[in-house]
Amino acid sequence: MKLERLEAIRKKYGLTCKQVAESVGISKEYYWMIEKGKRRLTYDLAVKIAQVFNAHPDDIFLDSKLTVSEQK
């Protein structure tokens, strides 16, 4: 699943993939693959990425189409 929200928020903050990747300690290639849905990420990494944008991981990575019962 492509993470359009992640790409959109990164662009809103005016950051490159490389800048976000360096902030969280991964390669720009790995970060790009996360954005494009080609790599999965750990919760810890999701938290680090969200912190770059002063957000909660759920706001970026959780599919908002899911109902509360489906999220559990």
C-alpha positions in Angstrom: 0.0 0.0 0.0 1.4 3.3 -1.0 1.6 5.8 1.8 0.2 9.0 0.1 -0.2 10.7 3.4 3.4 10.2 4.3 4.6 11.7 1.0 2.1 14.5 1.2 3.1 15.5 4.8 6.8 15.3 3.8 6.2 17.7 0.9 4.1 20.0 3.1 7.0 20.3 5.4 9.3 21.0 2.5 11.6 18.0 3.2 13.3 15.6 0.9 13.3 11.8 1.4 17.0 12.2 2.3 16.3 14.7 5.0 13.7 12.6 6.7 15.8 9.5 6.3 18.8 11.1 7.9 16.6 12.4 10.8 15.5 8.9 11.7 18.7 7.1 10.9 17.9 5.1 7.7 19.0 5.4 4.1 17.1 7.6 1.7 16.4 4.5 -0.4 14.8 2.7 2.5 12.7 5.7 3.3 11.6 6.0 -0.3 10.6 2.3 -0.3 8.5 2.9 2.8 6.7 5.9 1.1 6.0 3.8 -2.0 4.7 0.8 0.0 7.6 -1.4 -1.0 9.0 -1.9 2.5 7.3 -2.3 5.8 8.4 -0.5 8.9 8.5 -1.2 12.6 6.4 0.7 15.1 9.5 2.3 16.5 10.5 3.6 13.1 6.9 4.9 12.5 7.2 6.8 15.8 10.5 8.3 14.7 9.1 9.4 11.3 6.0 10.8 13.0 8.2 12.8 15.4 9.9 14.5 12.4 6.4 15.9 11.5 5.3 16.5 15.1 2.5 14.0 14.6 1.2 10.7 16.0 2.1 7.6 14.0 -1.6 6.7 13.7 -2.3 10.1 12.0 0.2 9.1 9.2 0.2 5.3 9.0 -3.3 4.1 10.1 -5.8 3.7 7.3 -8.6 6.2 8.2 -11.1 4.1 6.3 -11.0 1.4 9.1 -13.7 1.5 11.7 -12.7 1.3 15.4 -13.7 -2.3 15.6 -11.6 -3.2 12.5 -8.5 -1.5 14.0 -8.4 -3.9 16.9 
